[in-house]
């Protein structure tokens, strides 16, 4: 078959898949990070014992500290090909390639242009986006699948909005995908409010039944996991980390009065000898006044409770939650200030937010990392500026608003429920990139059409 007979979408899929697989094989470190290693352990335990556990040896007690979706995916890969982390990464790369195709489809849908150059220009942008957020797809990390799911849900949302009506069984599909996404990463829940805004604006009263169906189906998908965590740990949560998260935002180790006096005293003792607090001290020695030092201290405090009391992590998290909740009500400004710091850190590419600056981070890295950390803030700011330009150009399009609102809610949601790690903005970046590509396509298309106009 000649290239003219092969669909450009098939070409995009094949080329993207090959590039991703080559990159994964060249990297060949599927379990490099602590999180990737943890997913591998949970997948093995799920496959061997039927229990989602983070333990390396018996007893394999159940865990609720991570959402089950991604470990279940890795376990399914192991069941299919054997316990080979690199093989699971290859399967993930093939499935993630659908995200590249969906990215290009969304750019075409938004601009209304079907130019071949636009489709192919979208490919390297889609492939590069995860790396902007330090969330590469060459290891066992969940952001890759979340990105593909998210793009698919937004495409379905826009398709139903354009139809001006959506029956309950049409709406059940994006609802089920939202539920599945929440089981992979809890902040996927931000998509539901965006779906509601887009459908209500496009369909008005006709959207009510569809929204109820989508919400109900998403609830049915996540309900068994929430019930399981409530029965086992007393936390009806997608991830039993609310105590650690709240303490990172509002904890005060110098406050010794109030609930859990024994553990408050423990936090005070750890803080008084920080950063040399036993075996958990931070290699870089950041003080408690820095964001990185404080987040590490919170994890040390939580781990110390686990080790000292021989508790499950989920039970220690409940103790931390009681302390942090009281501190949050006493000083709500601390919680809001931490959240605002996370937001500013995300939006400025790390230039603002009380963390080590990109220059400070780069000074501790190799040559490639130094260049990367120097360029990333510029790339993020340019991406956000182009995305805003894309929203202004296509402000009448529900799709443009779906992309921007979901990206904004993703950044805000992760600022509220996390310590602000770079990779947590990965799914926001890919949505902003669609808008940015659409804005660039309008400029390029305008200049390409000028010679034809001048000839006439």
HELIX and SHEET records of a PDB file:
HELIX    1   1 UNK A    3  UNK A    5  5                                   3    
HELIX    2   2 UNK A    8  UNK A   27  1                                  20    
HELIX    3   3 UNK A   34  UNK A   49  1                                  16    
HELIX    4   4 UNK A   68  UNK A   81  1                                  14    
HELIX    5   5 UNK A   85  UNK A  111  1                                  27    
HELIX    6   6 UNK A  116  UNK A  132  1                                  17    
HELIX    7   7 UNK A  143  UNK A  163  1                                  21    
HELIX    8   8 UNK A  168  UNK A  184  1                                  17    
HELIX    9   9 UNK A  186  UNK A  189  5                                   4    
HELIX   10  10 UNK A  190  UNK A  203  1                                  14    
HELIX   11  11 UNK A  204  UNK A  206  5                                   3    
HELIX   12  12 UNK A  207  UNK A  233  1                                  27    
HELIX   13  13 UNK A  242  UNK A  250  1                                   9    
HELIX   14  14 UNK A  261  UNK A  272  1                                  12    
HELIX   15  15 UNK A  278  UNK A  280  5                                   3    
HELIX   16  16 UNK A  291  UNK A  309  1                                  19    
HELIX   17  17 UNK A  313  UNK A  330  1                                  18    
HELIX   18  18 UNK A  332  UNK A  347  1                                  16    
HELIX   19  19 UNK A  358  UNK A  363  1                                   6    
HELIX   20  20 UNK A  367  UNK A  393  1                                  27    
HELIX   21  21 UNK A  398  UNK A  417  1                                  20    
HELIX   22  22 UNK A  422  UNK A  425  5                                   4    
HELIX   23  23 UNK A  426  UNK A  455  1                                  30    
END                                                                             
